[in-house]
Amino acid sequence: MNPIVDKEKCIGCGTCVALASNTFKMDDDGKAIVIDPKGDDDDMIQMGCDSCPTQAITLE
């Protein structure tokens, strides 16, 4: 499972970081980025992806 954040769609709500903080963090622009694709278990990464209000995170 490899999460990818589309920074054009990201509005910086931070839910992904709250759910999977070892995988996602907010960058200096207030947008989510992936810091470690395997930082959290698959269920938490999936929840982070599913919780994105703009569907900016996809999983490959």
Order of alpha helices (4+ residues) and beta strands (2+ residues): beta-alpha-beta-beta-alpha-beta
